[in-house]
Amino acid sequence: MPSLDPALVRRVLGRDHSHTDAEREAEYIGSLIGQRLSSWSTERAQTVPPEAHDLVARLSALESPRPSST
């Protein structure tokens, strides 16, 4: 996007708090969740305990739709 001001991009994407333990932990957990989401397939059925149904539904909604194979 050549029309964006580089200073604006740096300001928006800049991270000045990543040195905290909490931020590093959040990034790590986020990367684990992302890896798990990207490895899910609509063909595989996962057993989900009832108490996790809401969480699984919210996390699944983050995954981009897959093109249909038909």
C-alpha angles and dihedrals in degrees: 000000000000093000093068118098108244091218090056092049091050091048094049096043096034116117118202098163102057091103093076122097091233092055093047090049092049091050091049094049090046091053091050091050090047092052091049094047092049091052095052118105131195088228094060119075116215122202107233123189112236093246090059099049094098093048093047091050092051093047092046090054088062092061115095115245114264119229112255116253093220 
